[in-house]
């Protein structure tokens, strides 16, 4: 299993950061590997909400089905693939108020990556994840 964790501090209220992160259709704006997000249903973001995400992974276009498995308004969001999906993906976002701004703690877990590709995937993600959260800061500043 590959696990990547990242923490980012923002000079914006936690609610604003959470609203941006929880805007699943807006993920392509700050996550360039996400090419499109299609909701499976018209339900609001809550536990059980399903989306289909089209991503560019290692140069290949792929679709991944994600479900909101945990949701606490203004503070916590978890997106995960269905059990048995290859690779298994879990994205956890926890946003807290901090010193007049907020902190976003992110954890990405990938399970089922071929062992030969683990090192390359881990190295690539370790570079890309901090960049995503710098892009999120830009999006928040422009809003």
N, C-alpha and C positions, 0 to 999 in steps of 0.2 A: 504494500500500500504506500502511496505517496501522500504526504501531508505537507502543506505549505500554509504557514500562518503569517499574517501581516497586521500591523496596527498603524493607523493613521489618525492624526489629530487635525481638526478643522476649526476655523474661527466662526463656525455657524452653529445654530441650535441643533440639538439632536433630532428634533422633529423634522427639520429641513433636510438633514442628511438621510434620515430614514425614509422620508417620502421619495427622495431621489432613488435610493437603493431599491425600494419596494415598487417603483414604477418599472415593472418588468419589461414593458414595451420600449422603455427608454434605455435599456441596457446597451444597445448598439452605439449610443452616443458616447459612452465612456469606456466601453469594452470593444475595441476594434475587431476582435476575433468573433464577436457575436454579429452576424450579418443580418439576422431578422429574428423576431419573436412573434409567434402566433399563439394567441390564446386558444385553448381547446374548447373553452366555454366562455360565456359572458359574465361569469360570477366575479365579484370583486376579489382582490387579493386577500386570502384567508386560508386557513388550513384546508387542504383538499384542492385548491386551485391548481389547474394543470396548464402547462405551456409546452409548446414545441419550439425549441431554439435551434436555429440554423447557425452553425459555427464553422470557422476555418481552423482546423486542427492539423498542425504540422503540414500545412499546405493543401490539405484536403478538405473539401466541403462535406460536412456531416450534420445530421439532425439528431438532437437529443431531447427526449421527453423528460421534463422536470415537474415535480409536484411540490407545492408548499407543504412541508411537513410540520413546521412550527411557525407560529406567527403571534407576536405580541406587539400591538400598535406602538409605534414610536421607539421601539427598542430592539426587537429580535426577529430575524427572518432566516428560515432554513429552507433551501431548495435541494431536492434529492431526486435521483433517478429511482425507478422501481427496483425492488429487490431482484437480483439476478441479472440486471443490465450489465453489459460489458462495454466500456468500463463503467463501474459504479462511480457516481459523482455525488458529492455532498458539498454544498456551499453554505457556510454559516456566517451571518452578519449580525453583530451585536453592537448597537450604538448606545452610548451613554453620554450624559452631560458631563462636561469637564472644564473647569476654569474659564467660564464665560464662552466656551465653545463646546465641542463634542469630540468623542473618540469613537472610531470604528475599528472593532476587532473582527478580523476576517480569518476564516479557516476553510481551506479547500482540501478535500480528501478524494483521492482517485484510487479505486480498487480495481484490479483486473488488468492493469497495464502490463503488457508482456515484459518479462524480466529484462530482456535485452534492451528494451526501450526506456526502462525506469530512469536510468542515469540521465539520459538526454532529456526526458520529460521533466524531471525534477529541476535540472539546470535551467531549462527554458522557462518554467513556471516561476522559479526564484527570481528571474530577471523581469518577467512580464507582470507579475502581480503588483509589485510596487509601482510600476508604470500606470497600471489601471487606476490605482488610488490617487496618483498625481492627476490623471485625467479627470477623475471624479471631482477633485478640488477645483479644477478649471471650470467644470460644468456648474458647480455650486456657486462659484464667484460670478459667473455670467448670468445666473438666474435672477 
